Amino acid sequence: MMKTYRIPRSELEISRIGYGCMHLSRAWDEAPLTAGERSRTHAMIDTALAQGINLFDHADIYARGKSERLFGEVLRQRPNLRGQMVLQSKCGIRLAGDPDPGAPQRYDFSHAHIVASVEASLQRLGTDYLDILLLHRPDPLGQPEEVAQAFDALHGAGKVRHFGVSNHTGAQIALLQRHVRQPLIINQVELSLLHHVLIDEGLMANQAGAPYLASGTLDYCRQHDILVQAWSPLASGRLAAPLESMDETLRTTAELALQLAQTHGVEMEAILLAWLLRHPAGIQPIVGTTHPERLIASCAGDTIEVSREQWYALFAAARGHRVP
């Protein structure tokens, strides 16, 4: 059975790997749900649960709500599954044309939008509560006091049990936490072997010409007991492309990952996740494949541990040069 994390400052015990539901529907339009989408959703939920995954990650905007609707259909047909799951959704992004045709894509941390988004997600998901709500991306115009009012309303009504953020820096989390009463227990960020900026910045902060902001996001999360979730932990499959189509750095990284996969008797996906899981921050990768066999292959990353030397070898390959 998959190993678990206890999220600090909560009662939640979650699988070390989570399942991302963004692509349950890939049609970001108003077309009706299809039989193929419904079948795929059942298959992915069953596969995830069979692998020991219990955290399912959503957002109100995924496929314009269709991914949550598909998931909700499963829960309505099989309500016994809800108790086996930690359901997480996100809000705060408003797509272009919402609600007026000329409106730009933007972020919205207003009280009204946060509450309305959660109400809509609960309806689509067919559940009375979210275990976790994340604010999807920082809103430059957001007022922390207004966010606090929305969190209080949702928490007090029993509609959201825990709160967190996504794509936030440590300073942004600190500002928000100063105002909200509930602990912010998660920060979901893009993080993978190929998108390693948050790890690399700790090495490069004092290097000449380094383009990093040294915001210390990972260190902040560790210091304040905030679980780090990694979205796109497999780098959108870029290392699975044909080797001849890759540049030198990418090809070297892929060849090393494949070699380590053969050494450990797993697929490359497992090595990429094991690399993240080896980090002492206690990172939870959120895997979003819609192929059951790929999810099974990824979950093998929970069963192996890359050595310190293997970890640094992969890191250096992905950076294109050794650590300083």
KOLPAFI-454876 format. One line per field, with one value per residue (C-alpha): residue in one letter; x, z, y. Coordinates in nm, 2 decimals. Layout:
REM KOLPAFI-454876
rest <- (a,...)
x <- (X,...)
z <- (Z,...)
y <- (Y,...)
REM end
This chain:
REM KOLPAFI-454876
rest <- (m,m,k,t,y,r,i,p,r,s,e,l,e,i,s,r,i,g,y,g,c,m,h,l,s,r,a,w,d,e,a,p,l,t,a,g,e,r,s,r,t,h,a,m,i,d,t,a,l,a,q,g,i,n,l,f,d,h,a,d,i,y,a,r,g,k,s,e,r,l,f,g,e,v,l,r,q,r,p,n,l,r,g,q,m,v,l,q,s,k,c,g,i,r,l,a,g,d,p,d,p,g,a,p,q,r,y,d,f,s,h,a,h,i,v,a,s,v,e,a,s,l,q,r,l,g,t,d,y,l,d,i,l,l,l,h,r,p,d,p,l,g,q,p,e,e,v,a,q,a,f,d,a,l,h,g,a,g,k,v,r,h,f,g,v,s,n,h,t,g,a,q,i,a,l,l,q,r,h,v,r,q,p,l,i,i,n,q,v,e,l,s,l,l,h,h,v,l,i,d,e,g,l,m,a,n,q,a,g,a,p,y,l,a,s,g,t,l,d,y,c,r,q,h,d,i,l,v,q,a,w,s,p,l,a,s,g,r,l,a,a,p,l,e,s,m,d,e,t,l,r,t,t,a,e,l,a,l,q,l,a,q,t,h,g,v,e,m,e,a,i,l,l,a,w,l,l,r,h,p,a,g,i,q,p,i,v,g,t,t,h,p,e,r,l,i,a,s,c,a,g,d,t,i,e,v,s,r,e,q,w,y,a,l,f,a,a,a,r,g,h,r,v,p)
x <- (0.00,0.12,0.29,0.12,0.18,-0.01,-0.07,0.06,-0.21,-0.48,-0.63,-0.58,-0.37,-0.30,-0.13,0.23,0.11,-0.22,-0.43,-0.50,-0.84,-0.78,-0.79,-1.09,-1.24,-1.02,-1.30,-1.29,-1.63,-2.00,-2.03,-2.22,-2.02,-1.95,-1.97,-1.59,-1.53,-1.75,-1.59,-1.24,-1.33,-1.46,-1.14,-0.90,-1.08,-1.07,-0.71,-0.61,-0.79,-0.64,-0.29,-0.36,-0.42,-0.68,-0.62,-0.80,-0.72,-0.97,-1.02,-1.33,-1.20,-1.08,-1.25,-1.48,-1.62,-1.67,-1.40,-1.57,-1.91,-1.77,-1.62,-1.95,-2.14,-1.92,-1.98,-2.36,-2.36,-2.12,-2.16,-1.96,-1.64,-1.66,-1.54,-1.23,-1.13,-0.97,-1.13,-0.94,-1.04,-0.91,-1.06,-0.95,-0.89,-1.16,-1.14,-1.17,-1.54,-1.66,-1.92,-1.91,-1.77,-1.51,-1.38,-1.01,-0.86,-0.79,-0.77,-1.04,-1.01,-1.32,-1.55,-1.84,-1.63,-1.46,-1.79,-1.98,-1.69,-1.70,-2.08,-2.06,-1.78,-1.98,-2.28,-2.07,-1.89,-2.20,-2.06,-2.15,-1.79,-1.44,-1.16,-0.93,-0.97,-0.67,-0.65,-0.53,-0.29,-0.20,-0.44,-0.25,-0.57,-0.67,-0.76,-0.65,-0.93,-1.18,-1.03,-1.05,-1.42,-1.48,-1.28,-1.47,-1.81,-1.71,-1.55,-1.83,-2.09,-1.90,-1.84,-1.46,-1.26,-0.91,-0.74,-0.43,-0.28,-0.13,0.16,0.23,0.56,0.65,0.59,0.25,0.15,0.28,0.07,-0.24,-0.18,-0.16,-0.53,-0.69,-0.77,-0.74,-0.39,-0.28,-0.17,-0.08,0.11,0.08,0.35,0.49,0.79,0.96,1.31,1.28,1.11,1.34,1.37,1.24,1.51,1.78,1.73,1.87,2.20,2.20,2.09,2.44,2.59,2.69,2.44,2.18,1.83,1.66,1.45,1.55,1.21,1.28,0.94,1.03,1.22,0.92,0.69,0.91,0.96,0.58,0.47,0.30,0.27,0.42,0.23,0.39,0.18,0.31,0.56,0.63,0.70,0.42,0.59,0.88,1.13,0.92,0.96,1.18,1.55,1.64,1.39,1.56,1.83,2.15,2.05,1.71,1.85,2.12,1.86,1.63,1.90,2.01,1.65,1.60,1.92,1.81,1.47,1.62,1.84,1.54,1.31,1.06,0.94,1.08,0.78,0.86,1.22,1.09,0.85,1.11,1.34,1.07,0.98,1.35,1.34,1.31,1.03,0.79,0.66,0.33,0.34,0.00,-0.02,-0.27,-0.24,-0.56,-0.40,-0.44,-0.12,0.08,-0.07,0.03,0.38,0.40,0.29,0.60,0.79,0.66,0.83,1.19,1.44,1.70,2.04,2.19,2.44,2.16,1.95,2.24,2.33,1.97,1.97,2.30,2.18,1.86,2.05,2.29,2.59,2.71,2.60,2.83)
z <- (0.00,-0.08,0.20,0.34,0.47,0.76,0.66,0.95,1.15,1.02,1.07,0.71,0.62,0.24,-0.01,-0.10,-0.46,-0.56,-0.86,-1.07,-1.23,-1.48,-1.79,-1.71,-1.98,-2.23,-2.40,-2.27,-2.42,-2.37,-2.54,-2.35,-2.15,-2.36,-2.28,-2.34,-2.07,-1.83,-1.88,-1.85,-1.52,-1.37,-1.48,-1.35,-1.01,-0.97,-1.07,-0.83,-0.54,-0.62,-0.61,-0.26,-0.39,-0.18,-0.27,-0.58,-0.70,-0.89,-0.99,-1.08,-1.42,-1.53,-1.87,-1.76,-1.48,-1.68,-1.50,-1.17,-1.32,-1.45,-1.10,-0.94,-1.16,-1.02,-0.66,-0.72,-0.86,-0.60,-0.29,-0.08,-0.25,-0.09,0.25,0.09,-0.06,0.03,-0.22,-0.30,-0.54,-0.64,-0.72,-0.80,-1.18,-1.40,-1.77,-2.05,-2.12,-1.76,-1.73,-2.01,-2.36,-2.33,-1.99,-1.98,-1.81,-1.45,-1.09,-0.84,-0.46,-0.38,-0.11,-0.35,-0.61,-0.37,-0.20,-0.54,-0.68,-0.39,-0.40,-0.77,-0.72,-0.45,-0.67,-0.96,-0.74,-0.57,-0.22,0.09,0.16,0.03,0.25,0.11,-0.09,-0.25,-0.40,-0.75,-0.83,-0.65,-0.71,-0.72,-0.64,-0.37,-0.02,0.25,0.48,0.22,0.17,0.55,0.55,0.27,0.45,0.77,0.60,0.42,0.72,0.95,0.72,0.71,0.33,0.35,0.62,0.54,0.32,0.13,-0.18,-0.51,-0.70,-0.41,-0.27,0.09,0.13,-0.03,0.20,0.50,0.41,0.37,0.68,0.88,0.81,0.78,1.10,0.94,0.89,0.53,0.51,0.14,-0.14,-0.48,-0.72,-1.05,-0.97,-1.15,-1.26,-1.56,-1.37,-1.07,-1.01,-0.65,-0.56,-0.77,-0.63,-0.29,-0.46,-0.70,-0.48,-0.43,-0.77,-1.01,-1.28,-1.13,-1.26,-0.95,-0.70,-0.41,-0.26,-0.05,-0.11,-0.03,0.28,0.39,0.35,0.55,0.82,0.86,0.82,0.48,0.26,-0.09,-0.38,-0.72,-1.03,-1.36,-1.18,-1.50,-1.69,-1.94,-2.07,-2.22,-2.12,-2.29,-2.63,-2.90,-2.80,-3.15,-3.11,-2.78,-2.73,-2.56,-2.21,-2.24,-2.41,-2.14,-1.87,-2.04,-2.10,-1.73,-1.61,-1.84,-1.71,-1.35,-1.43,-1.57,-1.26,-1.03,-1.25,-1.30,-1.57,-1.62,-1.45,-1.13,-1.13,-1.19,-0.90,-0.68,-0.74,-0.60,-0.32,-0.21,-0.13,0.25,0.20,0.18,-0.16,-0.29,-0.67,-0.84,-1.14,-1.41,-1.66,-1.81,-1.89,-1.61,-1.70,-1.68,-1.34,-1.22,-1.35,-1.18,-0.84,-0.84,-0.75,-0.40,-0.37,-0.45,-0.31,-0.53,-0.36,-0.29,-0.58,-0.82,-0.71,-0.77,-1.10,-1.23,-1.10,-1.27,-1.60,-1.59,-1.50,-1.79,-1.57,-1.23,-0.91,-0.82)
y <- (0.00,0.35,0.54,0.85,1.20,1.35,1.71,1.92,2.12,1.90,1.55,1.46,1.15,1.16,0.94,1.04,1.08,1.25,1.23,1.55,1.56,1.84,1.62,1.40,1.62,1.78,1.98,2.34,2.42,2.38,2.04,1.77,1.51,1.20,0.83,0.81,1.08,0.91,0.57,0.72,0.90,0.57,0.39,0.66,0.68,0.31,0.29,0.56,0.41,0.07,0.22,0.37,0.73,0.91,1.28,1.40,1.75,1.97,2.33,2.52,2.61,2.27,2.21,2.49,2.28,1.96,1.77,1.83,1.74,1.40,1.33,1.43,1.18,0.90,1.01,1.02,0.67,0.54,0.75,0.50,0.63,0.98,0.85,0.71,1.04,1.37,1.61,1.93,2.21,2.55,2.89,3.24,3.22,3.38,3.29,3.54,3.61,3.54,3.67,3.93,3.86,4.13,4.04,3.95,3.64,3.76,3.66,3.73,3.69,3.88,3.74,3.70,3.51,3.27,3.17,3.14,2.93,2.69,2.66,2.57,2.32,2.15,2.12,1.98,1.74,1.62,1.66,1.87,1.98,2.01,1.87,2.14,2.47,2.63,2.98,2.90,3.19,3.51,3.80,4.13,4.31,4.07,4.20,3.95,4.08,3.99,3.64,3.60,3.68,3.42,3.16,3.22,3.19,2.87,2.71,2.81,2.66,2.33,2.37,2.37,2.20,2.32,2.59,2.65,2.82,2.74,2.91,3.15,3.27,3.25,3.63,3.60,3.32,3.52,3.82,3.61,3.41,3.73,3.79,3.45,3.25,2.91,2.77,2.76,2.39,2.35,2.53,2.37,2.48,2.37,2.14,1.87,1.76,1.99,2.27,2.29,2.66,2.65,2.40,2.56,2.91,2.79,2.72,3.02,3.30,3.44,3.35,3.62,3.68,3.44,3.53,3.39,3.59,3.38,3.40,3.09,2.94,2.58,2.68,2.90,2.60,2.37,2.63,2.68,2.32,2.37,2.07,2.13,1.98,1.95,2.01,1.88,1.66,1.46,1.78,1.72,1.41,1.60,1.33,1.06,1.22,1.06,1.11,1.24,1.53,1.65,1.91,1.79,1.87,1.71,1.40,1.35,1.38,1.14,0.88,0.90,0.87,0.57,0.41,0.45,0.32,0.00,-0.02,0.00,-0.21,0.06,0.30,0.65,0.81,0.64,0.78,1.13,1.11,0.94,1.23,1.47,1.24,1.22,1.59,1.65,1.90,1.61,1.69,1.54,1.50,1.55,1.32,1.40,1.12,0.98,0.64,0.38,0.21,0.53,0.61,0.26,0.31,0.65,0.51,0.28,0.59,0.55,0.21,0.32,0.57,0.72,0.76,1.10,1.04,0.95,1.25,1.49,1.32,1.38,1.74,1.82,1.66,1.87,2.19,2.13,2.16,2.06,2.23,2.52)
REM end
